Amino acid sequence: MADAAELPQAPAAPRANEPEPPGPPTRSLTRALVAEARPRQWVKNVLVVAAPAAAGVLGEGEVLLDTAIAFVAFCLAASGTYFLNDAFDVEADRLHAKKRLRPIAAGDLSIRTAQVVGTLLLLAGVGVGFLTGWRLPVVVGIYIVFTTAYSAWLKHVAVVDLGTVAAGFLLRLIGGAVAVDVPISVWFLIVGGFGSLFMVAGKRYAEHLDLGVERAGHRATLSEYSVEYLGYVRSVASGVTMVAYCLWAFDSTIHRTGIVWFEVSIIPFVLVVLRYALLVERGEGGAPEEIVLGDRALQIFGVLWAAMVGIGLYAT
């Protein structure tokens, strides 16, 4: 009779909620690096255009060049933070239906490689910023500090994690302003800050719905946020955003006698916020860049808003 130790052993059943180990690589190194850089997310960095556009100077050649440099600097820095953040979150990402497909979580990119490439991208982002002077690299550096602190610690602190991510969007706005040396309206900052908070709360709401009872395993703060609380944050943030935009629009009209385009732009702006809120309520807010690139109604409202503001700034 065969020894018990010689009998074939059945594979152990996986424990509940235990992430499956990654299989063999399915992407080449180049494809994995490109995927990890998340070029689709670079659409967020278009925010650097906001300040020079609102100041009415975006049509100037030097301003346009410096704005493009700011965009590239934030793209490099943002991609660097994605590499480092995913290296930190590799185990948690393997619990998520979509994030488990990211190159590091899927085993297509080693943690060590991700850390080296991420660090190089962060340094490149700061270095490119120096092409416009010293102010932009300072802002990019602050952005890197915030995002790195978020990855290492702040994302585990409820409410603080929302504010930190929103601050990342706001720093993009500030970066565009300092790159071309234009002042920023107080109302403009409020719109940018609370608009960002609105989107971040929507993202957390989508994660809350997608992950269900397993949400704490992916992101600790999700266990502290109720659906009602996230709805409250979205309501407050969207309300402040719309009121601040109205005040900016009327204030801009005062300084440009006879121009009504800014007031009229309030209508499509509010429709953008309301449309986005509806999509978030459906649970589609997990990837803001996909909403912007994929929803036709939102794009139409956005184009109408941009056209009205553009006419008010450049054609009157």
N, C-alpha and C positions, 0 to 999 in steps of 0.2 A: 504493500500500500504506500502511495506517495506520501512523502512528508508534507505536513501542512504548509511549510514554508515554500515547498516547491510548486504548490498549486497556483495557477494563474490568479492574480488578484484583480478584482473588479475596481475600476477607477472610483476614487472617493467622490461622493456627491458634493457639489459646491454648496457652500454655506449660503444661507439666505442673505440677499443684498450684497454678496461678495462680488466685486468686479471681476470679469473674466480677464485672464492675462492676454496681452496682445499676441496676435499670431505673427507669422513672418511678414516682412515688409511688403506692401502692395504698391508702393510708389517709389520712383527713383529718388535719389537724394535731391536733385534739382527740383523736381515737382514737389517734394515734401517741403523744401525751403520756401518755395513760392507760395504754397498753400498756407504755411505757417505765418507768412508775412501778412496774409489776409488783405490783398489789394482791394477787395470790394469794400473794406471798411475805411479806405482812404477817403471815401466820400465825406466822412465826418470832418476831415481837415479843410474842406471847402469853407468852413467857418472863418478861416483867416481872411477871406475876401470881404466879410461883412463890414468891418470897420472902415477900410478905405473906400468901399462902395458907398456906405452911408455918409461919408465925408465928402463925396462927390469928386474924388481925385483918382478913381481907378482908371480913367482914360489916359492918364499920363504915363509915358513910356517907362520912366524910372520906377514909378510906383508899381506898375504892373510887373516889372522884373522882380522887385523886392517882395511883392506879394507871392509870386511864383516860388521864390526862394523859401519863404516862410512855409508854403505848402509842402515843399520837398522836405524841409527840416522836420516838420511834424509827422510826415509820412514815415520817415526813417525812425524817428523816436517812437512813434506809436507801434510800428512793427517790432521794434526792439522790445518794447514792453510786452507784446503778445508772446514773443519767444520766452521771456523770463516768467511771465505769469503762468503760461501753460506748463512750464517746467516745474513750477511750484505746485500746480493744481492737477498734476497728471493722474493721481489716484481718484480724486473727486470727479474729474472729467470722464473717467471710465464708467461712472455711474449714470451719466447723462446720455439720453438717447441720441442726441446729435453731437455733443462735444466729444464723445468717445471715438468719433471718426477723425478728430484732429490728428495731425501727423505724430505728435509726441505720444498722445494717449493710445493711438493705433499701433505704435511701435515702428513707424516709418522713419522716425528721427530720434536720435538718442538725447537724453537729458543734457549730457555734457556738450554735445554739439549745439543744442538750442541755447545753452547758457553762453557759449563763446560767441555765436552769431548775434544773439540778442545784445550782448555788451558792445560788440563792434558797431551795431546799428545805432545804439544810443549815442556812442561817441561821434559817429558820423552825423547824427542829427544836430548835435551841439556845434560841431565843426562847420557844417553848412550854414548855420545861423550867423556865424561871424562874417559872412559875405555882406550882410546888411548893417553891420556895426556890432556893438556889444550888448544892446538891449534884448534883441531876439534870443541869442543863446542863453541869456539869464532866464527868460521866460520858459524856453524849452527845458533848461535845467530844472526849474521848479516843477514843471510838468513831469519830468522823469522821477524826481524825488517823490512827488505825490503818488504816481502810479506804482513805483517800487514799494513805497510804504503800504500802499493798498494791497499789493500782492502778498507782502510778508506779514501784515498785521491788521491794517485798518478794515479790510473786508470782513473781518470777524466781529467787528463792533457795530451793533445795530444803529441805524440812523447815520452814524459817521460814514459808513460805507456808501450810503446814498449821496451824501454831501461831497465825498471825495471824488466819486465818478463825475458828478455834476461839475465839480471844479475843473476837471480835465477838459470839458467842453468850453468852459469859460476862459481857460488859459489859451485855448486856440484863438478865441476872439481877441484877447489881449495881445497875443503874439502877432496877429495881423496888424493891429494898430501900432505897436512899437516898431515893427519892421519898416513901416512907411512914415513913422513919426506924425501920427494924427491923434488929436484928443478923442477921448471916448465919453459919450454922454452917459450920465448916471442912469437914465432910463434904459439906454442901450444895454448897460451891464445887468440891470435887473431883468430885462427881457431874456438876455442870454443865460443868466444864472438860473432863474426859475423855469425857463423853458427846458433847460438841461435836466433839472430835477424832475420835471414832469415826464420826460422820456425815460429817465433812470427808474422811476417808480413803475412805469409801464413795463419795463424790462423785467423787473423783479416780480411783477404780477404775473407775467407770462410764465416765468420760471416756476412760480408757485403753482400754477395750474398744470404745467407739464409734468412736474416731478411728483406732485401729490405728497403722500406720506413719506416718501424718500427724499424730500427736498433738503432736510437737514444734513444728510450725508454728502450732498453736493455743495451746499453753501450754508454755513452755520446760522447766519442771520435770518435765513428764510423761515427757520423754526420760530422766530420771534415776531415775524410780520404776519398779521392776519390779512385776509382779503379786504376786510373793511378798512383796516389801517392804511393799506396801500391805496385804496380808493380815496381815502381822506387826503393823503399826501398829493395824489394826482389832482384832486379838486382844488386844494389850496394853491399848488404850483401853477396850474393852468389859469386860475383866476387872477393871480398876481401877474402872470405873464401878459394876459390880455389887457389888464388895466394899465400896466406899465407901457405897453405898446401904444395904447390910445394916448397916454400922456406924451410919449415921444412924438407921435404923429402931430398932435396939436401944437406942441412946442416947436417942432420943425416948421410948421406953417406960419407961426408968429414971426419967425426969422426970415421967411420968404413970402412977403406980402402978395396976396392974390392967388396963391397956389393952393388948390384943393386936393391935389392928387394924394397927399399923405393921409388926409382924412378918409378919402375913398378907399385907400389901401387897407383900412381897418377891416372892411368887409371880407375880402379874401383871406386876410390873416386869421381872423376869427374862425372862418370856415376850415382853414388848415388845421387849427388846433382842435376843433370839434370833430373833424374827420379822423384825425390821428387818435383822438380819444375813443371814437367808436371802434377803430381797428384794435386798439389795446383792449377794450372791453371784450372783444371776441377772442382774446388770447393771442393776438398776432404781434405783440410788442416785443418779443424776445430778441429780434434783430432789427433795430431801427433803420439801418441802411437798406434792408430788404423791403421794408415798408415804403421808404422813399422811392426806391428804384422800381417797385412793383405795383403800386396802386395808382391807377390812371387818374382817378378823381383828385387825389392828393396832389399829383403832378400838375393838373390843370389849375387848381387853386393856387399852387405855388408859382406857376408861371404868371398868372394874372396879378398876383401880389408883387412879384419882382418887376413886372412891366409898369405897374402904377408907381412904385417907388422910383424906378429908373427914370420914368418921364418927369417925375417931380424933381429929381436931382440933376438930371443932365439935359432935359429938353425944354426947360422953362426958365 
